[in-house]
Amino acid sequence: MAFLADSLARIKPSATVAVTDKARELKAAGRDVIGLGVGEPDFDTPENIKEAAIRAIREGKTKYTAVDGIPELKAAISAKFKRENNLDYKPDQISVGTGGKQVLFNALMATLNPGDEVIIPAPYWVSYPEIVSLAGATPVSVETTMESGFKLMAEALDRAITPQTKWLLLNSPSNPSGAAYTRAELKALTDVLLKHPHVWVLTDDMYEHLTYDDFVFTTPAEVEPALYERTLTLNGVSKAYCMTGWRIGYAAGPKFLIQAMAKLQSQSTTNPSSISQWAAVEALNGPQDFIPRNSAAFKERRDLVVSMLNQANGLTCPTPEGAFYVFPSCAGLLGKTTAGGRKIDSDEAFVTGLLEEEGVAVVHGSAFGLAPHFRISYATANDILEEACGRIQRFCANVR
Ligand SMILES: Cc1ncc(COP(=O)(O)O)c(C=O)c1O
């Protein structure tokens, strides 16, 4: 439509939302469909957090707040960075927005000009390249491999940097691969960035608390203090505190950037919900003991899914360090035909066949910039996962 903005033509709708919609459609038509497409914990928000929100409503904390966060929440975030990441961020270096996504959006919109490049290791979260494109800049996808654990290697980063590079966008643990960088792996990347002083790093640490097998989480500004002045550290309460619907995310970085992000937010959504902000204060300052409990449940599910997928004909599924996703390869099935007579010529054809013939909804890897793979979100009950993986095994066994 000529009436619509040109900028809209540059972006694609979210593939993960499309899969979820398609699964919902089939279910509504009476089909037995298991959806493994959505990226959110199935656990409920803890009671103490809900109570804090109810208290905020009763106490009349229901008005506009400071644009980028109430002082109490900024103090709680500052304490979190000190406690968990050994990072010093003052309240005026912290920005709170309506979910991590808005904070990311603000940061990219506030810094990117046409011609600027943003390096995004693939597979990536679907929103990264789209927001970069919306800002008029150029996403530079750098493919990783299953053999490298889906991690960006120092040489590949070095090769991708040009005079136009503005940001490196890192995400560990990763959506969609679950890959998380060790301190040594991050150090190899930060060493490259030290050689290129014009490149900043935006690190999306949203899945920080969801790591398994004694993995030790770390973040670029902690690994390389010399990068502190050109790092934006993004995090939020959505995943770790089971608060996806509350819409609170935050970032910390240099004051001038935080001010620019607040300026943008002041002309769009103003403050995030006052009630959600009070809930987030309780999330960060209150008891943290449910986090390892949830992680243990996720680890059990990860192990179940990885084991069952590796027993499926033609699939290879590495064991990720974190998040609640696996990103198996379906390369072994390419060129073959499903029981329903569908030719599997791509990962997209694989996921379409799986949905149509076995009623399991997953997302094709090409949507995340790396084929031939698919993403499974295992943030769902064990018995459902077992049933879904059983169906995947049957689907693959019947491929000829
Ligand atoms: C890697 C990553 N970053 C950021 C977000 C956004 O989180 P929020 O729900 O707080 O906007 C998500 C959500 O799916 C994500 O997977």
The ligand as a Tripos MOL2 file, in Angstrom:
@<TRIPOS>MOLECULE
LIG
   16    16     1     0     0
SMALL
NO_CHARGES

@<TRIPOS>ATOM
      1 C1         17.3360  -12.7750   23.2210 C.3       1 LIG1
      2 C2         16.1690  -11.9900   23.6760 C.ar      1 LIG1
      3 N1         16.3440  -10.7020   23.9880 N.ar      1 LIG1
      4 C3         15.3260   -9.9330   24.3930 C.ar      1 LIG1
      5 C4         14.0600  -10.4360   24.4990 C.ar      1 LIG1
      6 C5         12.9470   -9.5110   24.8920 C.3       1 LIG1
      7 O1         12.4920   -9.6730   26.1430 O.3       1 LIG1
      8 P1         11.2610   -8.8370   26.6920 P.3       1 LIG1
      9 O2         10.1170   -9.7820   26.7350 O.co2     1 LIG1
     10 O3         11.6890   -8.3590   28.0400 O.co2     1 LIG1
     11 O4         10.9880   -7.7020   25.7620 O.co2     1 LIG1
     12 C6         13.8210  -11.7800   24.1780 C.ar      1 LIG1
     13 C7         12.4470  -12.3090   24.2320 C.2       1 LIG1
     14 O5         12.0960  -13.2760   23.6090 O.2       1 LIG1
     15 C8         14.9040  -12.5690   23.7550 C.ar      1 LIG1
     16 O6         14.7390  -13.8580   23.4210 O.3       1 LIG1
@<TRIPOS>BOND
     1     1     2 1
     2     2     3 ar
     3     2    15 ar
     4     3     4 ar
     5     4     5 ar
     6     5     6 1
     7     5    12 ar
     8     6     7 1
     9     7     8 1
    10     8     9 2
    11     8    10 1
    12     8    11 1
    13    12    13 1
    14    12    15 ar
    15    13    14 2
    16    15    16 1
@<TRIPOS>SUBSTRUCTURE
     1 LIG1         1 GROUP 0 **** ****
